[in-house]
């Protein structure tokens, strides 16, 4: 009987110590920011760049790790820049389950240096999703002998 009590006591101490040591890991917070909550529309028609910028600002103002979530859908996004200059969070994940879509008018590519850019960031990851710059008309212009095609942006 005494051996059984010691075994239970050791098991209890081991379990208590494990839980105690894991508390800091379990308490690590991650803030989640869904672009829909900031006004993004997953219809590919309404420009969602402002919603993406607001979600970025919210994630940057957090001192915790942050996830900016883009649910399934097609999001029209005009050129947008994400600056890390004043970010408090050093761990931001863009989790994209949808498609980010550029304007059907390819001339927007020629008016901007970049379409979707991150500047002065640390600890940012982009996971999943796809980018559709709607470039076929622009590539067709480039392939033709027309010298009036715009230079174009980069992602």
N, C-alpha and C positions, 0 to 999 in steps of 0.2 A: 504494500500500500504506500509506503514511504517513497519508494522509487517512482511510483506513478505521480505523486505530488511534485517531486523534483522535476520530472519530465515536463509536467504542465507548467511549472514555474519557469523553466528555461524557455519553453515555447512562448509563453506570455512575454517574457523579457525580450526575446528575439523579435517578436512581432511589434512590441511597443517601440523598441529602438529603431526598427526599420521604418515605422510610420513617422517617428520623430525626425529621422534623418531626411525623409522624403518631403516633409512639409514645405520647405522652401521651394522645391521643384513644383509641387502641386499648387502653390499660391501664386506662381508666376502668371501674371495676367496678360491676356492678349485682347486688344480692343478690335472689334469687328465693325467695318464700315461698308454697308451695302450701297452701291451707287444709286439704286432705286430710291433709297431714303433721301437722297440729295436731289432728286428730280430727274434722273436719267430715264429715258424712254427706250425700251428694247424693240422699237418698231422700224429702225433704220431710216426714219423720216425726220424726226425731231432731233436737232443738234443737242447732244448730251455733254459737250465739252465743259460747260459750266458746272454741271453736276460732278463730273470727274475731278475738276479742280477743287470743288468744295470738299469732296471726300478726301482728296490728298491733303488739303489744309487741316482737316480734322485729324487725320492720321499723324501728320507732322506735329500737331500741337500736343499729342499724347507722349508721355514719357515711357509708356509701355510699348511692347511689340504690337504691331498693327497689321491687320489684313484688310485690304480694300477688295471687296468682292464684287465681281461683275457676273450676274447670273446669265443663263442662256438667253439668247436673243441677238438681234443685230442693232448695234448702237452707232448712229451717225455721230462722228466726232470730228469737229473742225480742228485745225492745228492747236495743240495744247502743250504747254511746257510745265514740267513738274520740277520745282527748285527745292533743293535740299539745304539751302543756305541757312534757314532758320529752323530746321527740323530738330525736334527734341528726341524723337524716336530714331533709334539706330537699327531698327529691324522692321522694315515694311515689306509686305508681300502683296503684290497685285495678283490676285487669283481670278483668272479670266475663264469663264465657262462659255462665254459668248463670242461674238465677232465684232471687232471694231472696224467701222466702215468709214471710208473717206467720201468726200463729195463726188457726185457723178460728173461734176464739172472739173476736169483735170487741171484747169488753170490755177486752182488753189495751190497745187503742188509747185507751181512756178513762182507764186507770190511769197512763199515761206521757205526758210532754210530747212526746217524740219516739220514733220507732221505730228509726231508723238514723241516727245523727248524728255529725258531726265538730265538735269544739270546740277552739278555739285551735290550728288547724293552719296550716301554711305549706307551699306546694308540693305539695299533694295533688290528684290527678286520679282521677276515676272514669270508667272507659271500658267501654262495652258493657253487656251483661246487661239484666235487667229486675227490677222490684220488684213483687211481688204481695202487697198487704196483706190480701187476702181481704176486701175491703170491701163486697161486695154486700149482706150482711145488715145491716151498719151503715148503708149508704145507704138501704136499705129502711126501717129504723127512723127515720132522719132525714126521709124522705119522708112517713111516716105522721103522724098527729096525736099520736103518743105523745111526751109531753114528758120521758120518763124516759131518753132516749138520752144516752149519754155524749158529752162534748165531742169527744174524739178527738185523736189524735196527728198529727204531720206527719212527713214523711220528711226 
